[in-house]
Amino acid sequence: MSYLMNESYVIDTHAIYFYLTETGKIRASVDDIFNRFDNNNVTFIIPWIVIAELYWLVKKRSPEMNFNAEFQKLYDHPNTVFIGLDAQQILNLSRFEKVTEMHDRIIVGVAHKLNIPLITKDQNIIESGYVTTIWN
């Protein structure tokens, strides 16, 4: 896992949505991380489930956005690593029972497995305490 040699973060769906849409809902600390990502100084670890959720979020909230073009930019970015769902993540779903949403459990599981912070505004994830979170 050579990508972990850089400063790395797992990124949640709403955080990446705010990054792509530049809605201004991003905290200064998170905005700094996004700027460093833009300058190739930070690696984003993105679970594929986040991209699936992002597709639906864009369709719902920003139908004018070209999802495929935005996804392609992320996919082509040299400091983006996508993580697929594997058997260990499935077996670990029950470890994160304080996280009430299944997709969020998968995302938390990735951050936990890699032992890196998760960029999220999700209060349920933050309050669960399973992983280090960054938003506030």
Secondary structure as UniProt FT lines:
FT   HELIX           2..5
FT   STRAND          7..11
FT   HELIX           13..21
FT   HELIX           28..38
FT   TURN            39..40
FT   STRAND          42..47
FT   HELIX           48..61
FT   TURN            63..64
FT   HELIX           67..76
FT   TURN            78..79
FT   STRAND          80..83
FT   HELIX           87..91
FT   HELIX           93..96
FT   TURN            97..98
FT   HELIX           102..114
FT   STRAND          118..119
FT   HELIX           123..128
FT   STRAND          133..134
//
